[in-house]
Amino acid sequence: MMNLNTDEYYMREALKEAQKALLDDEVPIGAVIVCRNKIIARGHNLTERLVDVTAHAEMQAFTAASNYIGGKYLEECTLYVTIEPCVMCAGASFWTHISKIVYGARDEKRGFLLINKGILHPRTVLVGGVLETECATLMKDFFKKKR
């Protein structure tokens, strides 16, 4: 039986969100936000459906989490996202003061780490490579089919 309070467990929940995006022919990235061992927000890419370049999985999850908490700061929360955040999402995470970001696979083309890790809030802990193969494979397979 899988421990329900591990990075792997919550990343699997983010992968479920990525699968929802895939079913809608969106770039398959998913996210969940956890606070005190409870998922308080879920999100997946909606850029095509909403015709909005800012409708990334992380942005959807930040909005849902802020609504759940009733405030803009996510200081006791962890973001789980299947792919390393882009610069926009990393910048938004700064303003949320999120405690921790856990990502699955690196984004070698547009990930924020290509620019500067300092985009994150100084107190945000960053963990990468959780279920990396599963997260990367989902993206690679999506783009192979698009070509």
DSSP file (Angstrom, degrees, kcal/mol; ACC not computed):
  #  RESIDUE AA STRUCTURE BP1 BP2  ACC     N-H-->O    O-->H-N    N-H-->O    O-->H-N    TCO  KAPPA ALPHA  PHI   PSI    X-CA   Y-CA   Z-CA
    1    1 A M              0   0    0      0, 0.0     2,-0.3     0, 0.0     3,-0.0   0.000 360.0 360.0 360.0 137.9    0.0    0.0    0.0
    2    2 A M        -     0   0    0      1,-0.1     2,-0.3     2,-0.0     4,-0.0  -0.592 360.0-116.0 -81.9 133.9    1.3    3.4   -0.9
    3    3 A N    >   -     0   0    0     -2,-0.3     3,-0.6     1,-0.1     6,-0.2  -0.524  21.8-145.1 -64.1 128.2    2.0    6.0    1.8
    4    4 A L  T 3  S+     0   0    0     -2,-0.3    -1,-0.1     1,-0.2    -2,-0.0   0.576  88.7  58.6 -77.2  -9.4   -0.5    8.8    1.2
    5    5 A N  T 3  S+     0   0    0      4,-0.1     2,-0.3     5,-0.0    -1,-0.2  -0.313  81.3 106.6-119.1  50.8    1.9   11.6    2.4
    6    6 A T  S <> S-     0   0    0     -3,-0.6     4,-2.1     1,-0.1     5,-0.2  -0.860  77.3-116.1-122.3 159.8    4.9   11.2    0.1
    7    7 A D  H  > S+     0   0    0     -2,-0.3     4,-2.2     1,-0.2     5,-0.2   0.880 117.0  54.4 -59.3 -37.4    6.1   13.2   -2.8
    8    8 A E  H  > S+     0   0    0      2,-0.2     4,-2.0     1,-0.2    -1,-0.2   0.910 106.3  51.1 -65.1 -41.8    5.5   10.2   -5.1
    9    9 A Y  H  > S+     0   0    0     -6,-0.2     4,-1.3     1,-0.2    -2,-0.2   0.950 113.8  43.1 -60.0 -49.6    1.9    9.9   -4.0
   10   10 A Y  H  X S+     0   0    0     -4,-2.1     4,-1.9     1,-0.2    -1,-0.2   0.836 110.4  55.9 -69.8 -31.4    1.1   13.6   -4.7
   11   11 A M  H  X S+     0   0    0     -4,-2.2     4,-2.5    -5,-0.2    -1,-0.2   0.876 103.7  55.3 -67.3 -34.6    3.1   13.5   -8.0
   12   12 A R  H  X S+     0   0    0     -4,-2.0     4,-1.6     2,-0.2    -1,-0.2   0.870 106.2  51.6 -63.0 -34.9    0.8   10.7   -9.1
   13   13 A E  H  X S+     0   0    0     -4,-1.3     4,-1.4     2,-0.2    -2,-0.2   0.892 108.6  50.2 -67.4 -38.8   -2.1   12.9   -8.4
   14   14 A A  H  X S+     0   0    0     -4,-1.9     4,-2.1     1,-0.2    -2,-0.2   0.885 106.7  55.6 -64.6 -38.0   -0.5   15.6  -10.5
   15   15 A L  H  X S+     0   0    0     -4,-2.5     4,-2.0     1,-0.2    -1,-0.2   0.851 102.1  56.8 -63.0 -33.8   -0.1   13.0  -13.3
   16   16 A K  H  X S+     0   0    0     -4,-1.6     4,-1.4     2,-0.2    -1,-0.2   0.899 107.2  48.6 -62.3 -39.4   -3.8   12.4  -13.1
   17   17 A E  H  X S+     0   0    0     -4,-1.4     4,-1.8     1,-0.2    -2,-0.2   0.900 108.0  54.0 -65.9 -40.2   -4.3   16.1  -13.8
   18   18 A A  H  X S+     0   0    0     -4,-2.1     4,-2.3     1,-0.2    -2,-0.2   0.874 104.6  55.4 -61.3 -36.7   -1.9   15.9  -16.7
   19   19 A Q  H  X S+     0   0    0     -4,-2.0     4,-2.2     2,-0.2    -1,-0.2   0.865 103.6  54.8 -64.0 -36.1   -3.9   13.0  -18.1
   20   20 A K  H  X S+     0   0    0     -4,-1.4     4,-1.0     2,-0.2    -1,-0.2   0.915 108.6  48.4 -61.8 -42.8   -7.0   15.3  -18.1
   21   21 A A  H ><>S+     0   0    0     -4,-1.8     5,-2.9     1,-0.2     3,-0.7   0.923 109.3  53.3 -62.2 -43.9   -5.1   17.8  -20.1
   22   22 A L  H ><5S+     0   0    0     -4,-2.3     3,-1.9     1,-0.3    -2,-0.2   0.897 103.6  55.7 -59.1 -42.5   -4.0   15.1  -22.5
   23   23 A L  H 3<5S+     0   0    0     -4,-2.2    -1,-0.3     1,-0.3    -2,-0.2   0.783 109.1  47.9 -61.7 -27.1   -7.6   14.0  -23.1
   24   24 A D  T <<5S-     0   0    0     -4,-1.0    -1,-0.3    -3,-0.7    -2,-0.2   0.231 119.9-110.6 -96.3  12.5   -8.5   17.6  -24.1
   25   25 A D  T < 5S+     0   0    0     -3,-1.9     2,-0.2     1,-0.2    -3,-0.2   0.803  74.7 137.7  60.1  31.6   -5.5   17.7  -26.4
   26   26 A E  S   <S-     0   0    0     -5,-2.9    -1,-0.2    -6,-0.1    -2,-0.1  -0.669  73.4 -81.1 -95.4 158.3   -3.7   20.2  -24.1
   27   27 A V        -     0   0    0     -2,-0.2     2,-2.1     1,-0.1    18,-0.4  -0.481  56.6-115.5 -57.8 124.2    0.0   20.0  -23.3
   28   28 A P        +     0   0    0      0, 0.0     2,-0.4     0, 0.0   -10,-0.2  -0.408  64.5 135.8 -78.5  78.8   -0.2   17.3  -20.6
   29   29 A I        -     0   0    0     -2,-2.1    16,-1.7   -12,-0.2     2,-0.3  -0.984  28.2-175.5-121.0 133.8    1.0   19.1  -17.5
   30   30 A G  E     -A   44   0A   0     -2,-0.4    52,-2.2    14,-0.2     2,-0.3  -0.904   4.3-172.5-128.8 157.6   -0.8   18.7  -14.2
   31   31 A A  E     -AB  43  81A   0     12,-2.8    12,-2.4    -2,-0.3     2,-0.3  -0.996   7.7-173.8-147.3 148.6   -0.4   20.2  -10.7
   32   32 A V  E     -AB  42  80A   0     48,-2.2    48,-3.1    -2,-0.3     2,-0.5  -0.980  15.5-145.0-136.1 152.1   -1.8   19.8   -7.2
   33   33 A I  E     -AB  41  79A   0      8,-2.3     7,-2.8    -2,-0.3     8,-1.3  -0.979  15.3-161.6-119.5 131.9   -1.3   21.9   -4.2
   34   34 A V  E     -AB  39  78A   0     44,-2.7    44,-2.4    -2,-0.5     2,-0.4  -0.911  10.0-178.5-116.5 135.5   -1.1   20.2   -0.8
   35   35 A C  E >  S-AB  38  77A   0      3,-2.7     3,-0.8    -2,-0.4    42,-0.2  -0.983  75.5 -13.1-134.2 123.0   -1.5   21.9    2.6
   36   36 A R  T 3  S-     0   0    0     40,-0.7    -1,-0.1    -2,-0.4     3,-0.1   0.915 129.9 -51.8  51.4  49.2   -1.2   19.9    5.9
   37   37 A N  T 3  S+     0   0    0      1,-0.2     2,-0.4   -32,-0.0    -1,-0.2   0.705 118.0 108.7  64.7  24.5   -1.3   16.6    4.0
   38   38 A K  E <  S-A   35   0A   0     -3,-0.8    -3,-2.7   -33,-0.0     2,-0.6  -0.997  72.0-123.8-131.6 133.7   -4.5   17.5    2.1
   39   39 A I  E     +A   34   0A   0     -2,-0.4    -5,-0.3    -5,-0.2     3,-0.1  -0.649  34.1 170.1 -74.1 119.9   -4.9   18.3   -1.5
   40   40 A I  E     +     0   0A   0     -7,-2.8     2,-0.3    -2,-0.6    -6,-0.2   0.543  60.6  23.8-107.9 -11.2   -6.5   21.7   -1.6
   41   41 A A  E     -A   33   0A   0     -8,-1.3    -8,-2.3    27,-0.1     2,-0.3  -0.995  55.8-169.0-156.0 148.3   -6.2   22.5   -5.3
   42   42 A R  E     +A   32   0A   0     -2,-0.3     2,-0.3   -10,-0.2   -10,-0.2  -0.961  13.7 168.0-133.8 152.2   -5.8   20.8   -8.6
   43   43 A G  E     -A   31   0A   0    -12,-2.4   -12,-2.8    -2,-0.3     2,-0.3  -0.983  11.9-178.1-160.9 153.3   -5.0   22.1  -12.1
   44   44 A H  E     -A   30   0A   0     -2,-0.3   -14,-0.2   -14,-0.2   -26,-0.1  -0.961  49.6 -68.1-145.9 163.7   -4.0   21.2  -15.6
   45   45 A N        +     0   0    0    -16,-1.7    11,-0.2   -18,-0.4   -19,-0.1  -0.244  46.5 166.7 -57.1 134.8   -3.2   23.1  -18.7
   46   46 A L     >  +     0   0    0      9,-2.7     4,-2.6     6,-0.2     5,-0.2   0.012  34.6 121.3-133.4  24.6   -6.2   24.9  -20.2
   47   47 A T  H  >>S+     0   0    0      8,-0.4     5,-1.6     1,-0.2     4,-0.5   0.855  79.6  42.2 -64.8 -35.5   -4.5   27.2  -22.6
   48   48 A E  H  45S+     0   0    0      3,-0.2     3,-0.4     2,-0.2    -1,-0.2   0.945 116.6  46.3 -74.7 -49.5   -6.3   25.8  -25.7
   49   49 A R  H  45S+     0   0    0      1,-0.2    -2,-0.2    -4,-0.1    -1,-0.1   0.903 123.2  34.6 -60.5 -42.9   -9.7   25.6  -24.1
   50   50 A L  H  <5S-     0   0    0     -4,-2.6    -1,-0.2     2,-0.2    -2,-0.2   0.520 100.3-131.6 -90.5  -5.0   -9.6   29.1  -22.5
   51   51 A V  T  <5 +     0   0    0     -4,-0.5     2,-0.4    -3,-0.4    -3,-0.2   0.961  66.8 129.4  49.2  55.7   -7.6   30.6  -25.4
   52   52 A D    > < -     0   0    0     -5,-1.6     3,-1.9    -6,-0.2    -1,-0.2  -0.930  54.7-156.5-145.7 111.1   -5.3   32.0  -22.7
   53   53 A V  T 3  S+     0   0    0     -2,-0.4    -6,-0.1     1,-0.3    -1,-0.1   0.666  96.2  57.6 -65.1 -15.2   -1.5   31.6  -22.8
   54   54 A T  T 3  S+     0   0    0      1,-0.2     2,-1.7    -7,-0.1    -1,-0.3   0.434  74.1 102.4 -92.9   0.7   -1.4   32.1  -19.0
   55   55 A A    <   +     0   0    0     -3,-1.9    -9,-2.7     4,-0.1    -8,-0.4  -0.221  50.7 152.8 -83.7  50.0   -3.7   29.2  -18.2
   56   56 A H     >  -     0   0    0     -2,-1.7     4,-2.3   -11,-0.2     5,-0.2  -0.349  59.7-107.2 -74.8 160.0   -0.9   26.8  -17.2
   57   57 A A  H  > S+     0   0    0      1,-0.2     4,-2.3     2,-0.2     5,-0.2   0.895 119.8  50.5 -53.9 -45.3   -1.5   24.0  -14.7
   58   58 A E  H  > S+     0   0    0      1,-0.2     4,-2.9     2,-0.2    -1,-0.2   0.907 108.9  50.8 -63.0 -42.0    0.4   25.9  -11.9
   59   59 A M  H  > S+     0   0    0      2,-0.2     4,-2.2     1,-0.2    -1,-0.2   0.903 110.3  49.8 -64.2 -40.8   -1.6   29.1  -12.4
   60   60 A Q  H  X S+     0   0    0     -4,-2.3     4,-2.2     1,-0.2    -1,-0.2   0.916 113.4  46.8 -61.8 -42.7   -4.9   27.1  -12.2
   61   61 A A  H  X S+     0   0    0     -4,-2.3     4,-2.8    -5,-0.2     5,-0.2   0.892 109.4  53.2 -68.7 -40.3   -3.7   25.5   -9.0
   62   62 A F  H  X S+     0   0    0     -4,-2.9     4,-2.6     2,-0.2     5,-0.2   0.934 111.1  47.0 -59.7 -45.4   -2.5   28.7   -7.5
   63   63 A T  H  X S+     0   0    0     -4,-2.2     4,-2.2     1,-0.2    -2,-0.2   0.931 113.9  47.0 -63.0 -45.6   -5.9   30.4   -8.1
   64   64 A A  H  X S+     0   0    0     -4,-2.2     4,-2.3     1,-0.2    -1,-0.2   0.907 113.4  48.7 -63.7 -41.9   -7.8   27.4   -6.7
   65   65 A A  H  X S+     0   0    0     -4,-2.8     4,-2.8     2,-0.2     5,-0.3   0.914 110.6  50.2 -65.9 -42.6   -5.6   27.1   -3.6
   66   66 A S  H  X>S+     0   0    0     -4,-2.6     4,-2.5    -5,-0.2     5,-1.4   0.900 111.5  49.0 -62.3 -39.9   -5.9   30.8   -2.9
   67   67 A N  H  <5S+     0   0    0     -4,-2.2    -1,-0.2    -5,-0.2    -2,-0.2   0.910 112.0  49.1 -64.2 -41.5   -9.6   30.6   -3.1
   68   68 A Y  H  <5S+     0   0    0     -4,-2.3    -2,-0.2     1,-0.2    -1,-0.2   0.936 118.0  39.0 -62.8 -47.2   -9.6   27.6   -0.8
   69   69 A I  H  <5S-     0   0    0     -4,-2.8    -1,-0.2     2,-0.2    -2,-0.2   0.817 104.7-128.4 -73.7 -31.7   -7.4   29.3    1.8
   70   70 A G  T  <5S+     0   0    0     -4,-2.5     2,-0.3     1,-0.3    -3,-0.2   0.733  78.0  71.4  85.9  25.0   -9.1   32.6    1.4
   71   71 A G  S   <S-     0   0    0     -5,-1.4    -1,-0.3    -6,-0.2    -2,-0.2  -0.980  82.5-115.8-163.0 166.9   -5.8   34.5    0.9
   72   72 A K  S    S+     0   0    0     -2,-0.3     2,-0.4    -3,-0.1    -6,-0.1   0.645  85.7  86.5 -87.4 -14.4   -3.0   35.0   -1.6
   73   73 A Y        -     0   0    0     -7,-0.1    24,-0.2     1,-0.1     3,-0.2  -0.745  48.2-174.3 -95.4 132.7   -0.2   33.5    0.4
   74   74 A L    >   +     0   0    0     22,-3.5     3,-1.8    -2,-0.4    25,-1.1  -0.339  29.9 146.3-114.6  47.4    0.5   29.7    0.3
   75   75 A E  T 3  S+     0   0    0      1,-0.3    -1,-0.2    23,-0.2    22,-0.1   0.706  72.7  41.6 -65.1 -24.1    3.2   29.7    2.9
   76   76 A E  T 3  S+     0   0    0     -3,-0.2   -40,-0.7    23,-0.1    -1,-0.3   0.059 102.1  97.8-108.2  25.0    2.3   26.2    4.3
   77   77 A C  E <   -B   35   0A   0     -3,-1.8    23,-1.4   -42,-0.2    22,-1.0  -0.749  57.3-147.2-118.3 158.9    1.7   24.6    1.0
   78   78 A T  E     -Bc  34 100A   0    -44,-2.4   -44,-2.7    -2,-0.3     2,-0.5  -0.992  11.2-147.0-124.2 131.7    3.6   22.4   -1.5
   79   79 A L  E     -Bc  33 101A   0     21,-2.6    23,-3.3    -2,-0.4     2,-0.5  -0.865  10.1-165.8 -94.7 126.4    3.1   22.6   -5.3
   80   80 A Y  E     +Bc  32 102A   0    -48,-3.1   -48,-2.2    -2,-0.5     2,-0.4  -0.972  15.7 171.1-109.7 123.1    3.5   19.3   -7.1
   81   81 A V  E     -Bc  31 103A   0     21,-2.6    23,-1.5    -2,-0.5   -50,-0.2  -0.997  36.2-136.2-137.9 139.7    3.8   19.8  -10.9
   82   82 A T  E    S+     0   0A   0    -52,-2.2    23,-2.3    -2,-0.4     2,-0.4   0.774  90.7  35.3 -68.9 -27.0    4.7   17.2  -13.5
   83   83 A I  E    S- c   0 105A   0    -53,-0.3    23,-0.2    21,-0.2     3,-0.1  -0.963 100.2 -90.0-128.4 144.4    7.1   19.5  -15.4
   84   84 A E        -     0   0    0     21,-2.8    26,-0.1    -2,-0.4    -2,-0.1  -0.232  57.1-102.9 -47.7 131.9    9.5   22.1  -14.1
   85   85 A P        -     0   0    0      0, 0.0    27,-2.7     0, 0.0    28,-0.3  -0.202  30.5-121.7 -60.6 150.2    7.7   25.5  -14.1
   86   86 A C  B  >  -E  111   0B   0     25,-0.3     4,-2.6    26,-0.1     5,-0.2  -0.256  37.8 -92.3 -77.6 176.7    8.3   28.0  -16.7
   87   87 A V  H  > S+     0   0    0     23,-0.6     4,-2.6     1,-0.2     5,-0.2   0.892 126.1  52.9 -60.7 -41.3    9.5   31.5  -15.8
   88   88 A M  H  > S+     0   0    0      2,-0.2     4,-2.3     1,-0.2    -1,-0.2   0.942 113.3  42.2 -60.9 -48.1    5.9   32.9  -15.6
   89   89 A C  H  > S+     0   0    0      2,-0.2     4,-2.2     1,-0.2    -2,-0.2   0.873 113.9  51.3 -70.5 -36.9    4.8   30.2  -13.2
   90   90 A A  H  X S+     0   0    0     -4,-2.6     4,-1.5     2,-0.2    -1,-0.2   0.911 111.0  49.7 -63.5 -41.6    8.0   30.3  -11.1
   91   91 A G  H  X S+     0   0    0     -4,-2.6     4,-1.3    -5,-0.2    -2,-0.2   0.907 110.2  49.6 -63.2 -42.3    7.5   34.1  -10.9
   92   92 A A  H  X S+     0   0    0     -4,-2.3     4,-1.2     1,-0.2    -1,-0.2   0.888 106.3  56.7 -63.3 -37.7    3.9   33.6   -9.8
   93   93 A S  H  X>S+     0   0    0     -4,-2.2     5,-1.2     1,-0.2     4,-1.0   0.862 100.1  59.9 -62.6 -34.1    5.0   31.1   -7.2
   94   94 A F  H ><5S+     0   0    0     -4,-1.5     3,-1.0     1,-0.2    -1,-0.2   0.941 104.7  48.5 -55.5 -47.9    7.3   33.8   -5.8
   95   95 A W  H 3<5S+     0   0    0     -4,-1.3    -1,-0.2     1,-0.3    -2,-0.2   0.736 107.8  54.7 -69.9 -22.0    4.3   36.0   -5.1
   96   96 A T  H 3<5S-     0   0    0     -4,-1.2   -22,-3.5    -3,-0.3    -1,-0.3   0.665  98.4-138.0 -81.1 -15.8    2.4   33.2   -3.4
   97   97 A H  T <<5 -     0   0    0     -3,-1.0   -20,-0.2    -4,-1.0    -3,-0.2   0.792  32.1-172.7  61.8  29.5    5.3   32.6   -1.0
   98   98 A I      < -     0   0    0     -5,-1.2   -23,-0.2     1,-0.1    -1,-0.2  -0.237  21.9-139.6 -57.2 141.3    4.7   28.8   -1.5
   99   99 A S  S    S+     0   0    0    -25,-1.1    26,-2.8   -22,-1.0     2,-0.3   0.863  74.9   8.8 -72.9 -37.6    6.9   26.7    0.9
  100  100 A K  E     -cd  78 125A   0    -23,-1.4   -21,-2.6    24,-0.3     2,-0.4  -1.000  53.1-159.6-150.0 143.3    7.9   24.0   -1.5
  101  101 A I  E     -cd  79 126A   0     24,-2.9    26,-2.6    -2,-0.3     2,-0.5  -0.997  10.5-173.1-124.1 127.7    7.8   23.1   -5.2
  102  102 A V  E     -cd  80 127A   0    -23,-3.3   -21,-2.6    -2,-0.4     2,-0.3  -0.984   9.5-177.0-119.1 122.3    8.2   19.5   -6.3
  103  103 A Y  E     -c   81   0A   0     24,-2.5    27,-1.7    -2,-0.5    26,-0.4  -0.849  21.8-147.3-119.7 158.5    8.5   18.8  -10.0
  104  104 A G  E    S+     0   0A   0    -23,-1.5    25,-0.8    -2,-0.3     2,-0.3   0.962  74.7  10.5 -83.6 -73.1    8.7   15.7  -12.0
  105  105 A A  E    S-c   83   0A   0    -23,-2.3   -21,-2.8    24,-0.1    -1,-0.3  -0.807  76.8-108.9-114.1 151.1   10.8   16.3  -15.2
  106  106 A R        -     0   0    0     -2,-0.3     2,-0.7   -23,-0.2     3,-0.1  -0.385  20.0-135.1 -68.8 151.6   13.0   19.2  -16.2
  107  107 A D     >  -     0   0    0    -22,-0.1     4,-2.0     1,-0.1     7,-0.2  -0.900  20.6-172.5-107.6  97.9   11.8   21.4  -19.1
  108  108 A E  T  4 S+     0   0    0     -2,-0.7    -1,-0.1     1,-0.2    -2,-0.0   0.627  80.1  40.4 -70.1 -14.1   15.1   21.7  -21.1
  109  109 A K  T  4 S+     0   0    0     -3,-0.1    -1,-0.2     5,-0.0    -2,-0.0   0.810 134.1   7.2-102.4 -38.3   13.6   24.3  -23.4
  110  110 A R  T  4 S+     0   0    0    -26,-0.1   -23,-0.6   -24,-0.0    -2,-0.2   0.287  85.1 130.9-133.7  10.9   11.5   26.7  -21.3
  111  111 A G  B ><  -E   86   0B   0     -4,-2.0     3,-1.5   -25,-0.2     4,-0.4  -0.348  62.4-122.9 -69.6 150.1   12.1   25.8  -17.6
  112  112 A F  G >> S+     0   0    0    -27,-2.7     4,-2.3     1,-0.3     3,-1.4   0.760 105.6  71.6 -66.2 -24.4   12.9   28.6  -15.2
  113  113 A L  G 34 S+     0   0    0    -28,-0.3    -1,-0.3     1,-0.3     4,-0.3   0.735  87.9  64.9 -66.1 -19.7   16.1   26.9  -14.1
  114  114 A L  G <4 S+     0   0    0     -3,-1.5    -1,-0.3    -7,-0.2    -2,-0.2   0.793 113.9  32.1 -67.0 -27.1   17.5   27.8  -17.5
  115  115 A I  T <4 S-     0   0    0     -3,-1.4     2,-0.2    -4,-0.4    -2,-0.2   0.913 132.2 -39.5 -94.2 -61.7   17.2   31.4  -16.5
  116  116 A N    ><  -     0   0    0     -4,-2.3     3,-1.5     1,-0.1     4,-0.2  -0.781  28.6-146.2-175.5 121.9   17.7   31.7  -12.8
  117  117 A K  G >  S+     0   0    0      1,-0.3     3,-1.7    -4,-0.3    -4,-0.1   0.749  95.9  79.1 -63.9 -22.2   16.7   29.7   -9.7
  118  118 A G  G 3   +     0   0    0      1,-0.3    -1,-0.3    -5,-0.1    -5,-0.1   0.508  68.1  84.9 -66.8  -3.6   16.5   33.0   -7.9
  119  119 A I  G <  S+     0   0    0     -3,-1.5    -1,-0.3    -7,-0.1   -25,-0.2   0.828  78.5  81.1 -64.9 -30.6   13.1   33.6   -9.5
  120  120 A L  S <  S-     0   0    0     -3,-1.7   -29,-0.1    -4,-0.2   -26,-0.1  -0.321 101.9 -88.9 -72.3 157.9   11.6   31.5   -6.6
  121  121 A H    >   -     0   0    0    -31,-0.2     3,-1.9     1,-0.1    -1,-0.1  -0.407  40.9-116.5 -60.4 142.6   10.9   33.1   -3.2
  122  122 A P  T 3  S+     0   0    0      0, 0.0    -1,-0.1     0, 0.0    -2,-0.1   0.764 114.5  49.2 -58.5 -25.7   14.1   32.7   -1.1
  123  123 A R  T 3  S+     0   0    0      2,-0.1     2,-0.4   -25,-0.0    -2,-0.1   0.496  85.0 110.2 -92.0  -3.0   12.2   30.4    1.4
  124  124 A T    <   -     0   0    0     -3,-1.9     2,-0.4   -24,-0.1   -24,-0.3  -0.593  61.3-144.3 -76.8 126.5   10.8   28.1   -1.3
  125  125 A V  E     -d  100   0A   0    -26,-2.8   -24,-2.9    -2,-0.4     2,-0.5  -0.734  13.0-152.1 -87.4 137.0   12.4   24.7   -1.2
  126  126 A L  E     +d  101   0A   0     -2,-0.4     2,-0.4   -26,-0.2   -24,-0.2  -0.951  16.0 177.4-117.0 129.0   12.8   23.1   -4.7
  127  127 A V  E     -d  102   0A   0    -26,-2.6   -24,-2.5    -2,-0.5     2,-0.3  -0.999   9.0-176.4-129.0 129.9   12.8   19.3   -5.3
  128  128 A G        +     0   0    0     -2,-0.4   -24,-0.2   -26,-0.2   -23,-0.1  -0.820  50.9  45.1-123.5 164.3   13.1   17.8   -8.8
  129  129 A G    >   +     0   0    0    -25,-0.8     3,-1.1   -26,-0.4     2,-0.6   0.606  59.1 152.9  86.6  13.8   13.0   14.4  -10.4
  130  130 A V  T 3  S-     0   0    0    -27,-1.7    -1,-0.3     1,-0.3     5,-0.1  -0.687  86.2 -13.5 -80.7 119.8   10.0   12.9   -8.6
  131  131 A L  T 3> S+     0   0    0     -2,-0.6     4,-2.3     3,-0.1    -1,-0.3   0.868  91.0 165.4  53.4  40.1    8.6   10.3  -11.0
  132  132 A E  H <>  +     0   0    0     -3,-1.1     4,-2.9   -28,-0.2     5,-0.3   0.869  64.3  52.0 -54.8 -45.4   10.7   11.9  -13.6
  133  133 A T  H  > S+     0   0    0      1,-0.2     4,-2.6     2,-0.2    -1,-0.2   0.930 111.5  46.0 -62.4 -46.6   10.4    9.1  -16.2
  134  134 A E  H  > S+     0   0    0      1,-0.2     4,-1.8     2,-0.2    -1,-0.2   0.913 115.7  46.4 -62.3 -43.3    6.6    9.0  -16.1
  135  135 A C  H  X S+     0   0    0     -4,-2.3     4,-1.4     1,-0.2    -2,-0.2   0.920 115.3  45.2 -66.6 -44.5    6.4   12.8  -16.3
  136  136 A A  H  X S+     0   0    0     -4,-2.9     4,-2.8    -5,-0.2     5,-0.2   0.898 110.2  54.4 -67.1 -40.8    8.9   13.1  -19.1
  137  137 A T  H  X S+     0   0    0     -4,-2.6     4,-2.8    -5,-0.3     5,-0.3   0.895 104.1  55.0 -62.1 -41.1    7.4   10.2  -21.1
  138  138 A L  H  X S+     0   0    0     -4,-1.8     4,-1.7    -5,-0.2    -1,-0.2   0.917 113.1  42.2 -57.9 -45.0    3.9   11.8  -21.1
  139  139 A M  H  X S+     0   0    0     -4,-1.4     4,-2.4     2,-0.2     5,-0.2   0.937 114.5  49.8 -68.1 -47.8    5.3   15.0  -22.6
  140  140 A K  H  X S+     0   0    0     -4,-2.8     4,-2.1     1,-0.2    -2,-0.2   0.914 111.6  48.5 -60.1 -43.9    7.6   13.3  -25.1
  141  141 A D  H  X S+     0   0    0     -4,-2.8     4,-1.9    -5,-0.2    -1,-0.2   0.892 109.6  53.5 -64.1 -39.9    4.8   11.0  -26.4
  142  142 A F  H  X S+     0   0    0     -4,-1.7     4,-1.2    -5,-0.3    -2,-0.2   0.941 112.4  42.8 -58.8 -49.3    2.4   14.0  -26.7
  143  143 A F  H  X S+     0   0    0     -4,-2.4     4,-1.2     1,-0.2    -1,-0.2   0.812 108.5  58.7 -73.5 -28.7    4.8   16.0  -28.9
  144  144 A K  H  < S+     0   0    0     -4,-2.1     3,-0.4    -5,-0.2    -1,-0.2   0.917 107.4  48.0 -61.5 -42.3    5.8   12.9  -31.0
  145  145 A K  H  < S+     0   0    0     -4,-1.9    -1,-0.2     1,-0.2    -2,-0.2   0.787 108.0  56.1 -68.8 -27.8    2.1   12.6  -31.9
  146  146 A K  H  <        0   0    0     -4,-1.2    -1,-0.2     1,-0.2    -2,-0.2   0.759 360.0 360.0 -75.0 -24.9    1.9   16.3  -32.8
  147  147 A R     <        0   0    0     -4,-1.2    -1,-0.2    -3,-0.4    -2,-0.2   0.468 360.0 360.0 -85.6 360.0    4.8   16.1  -35.3
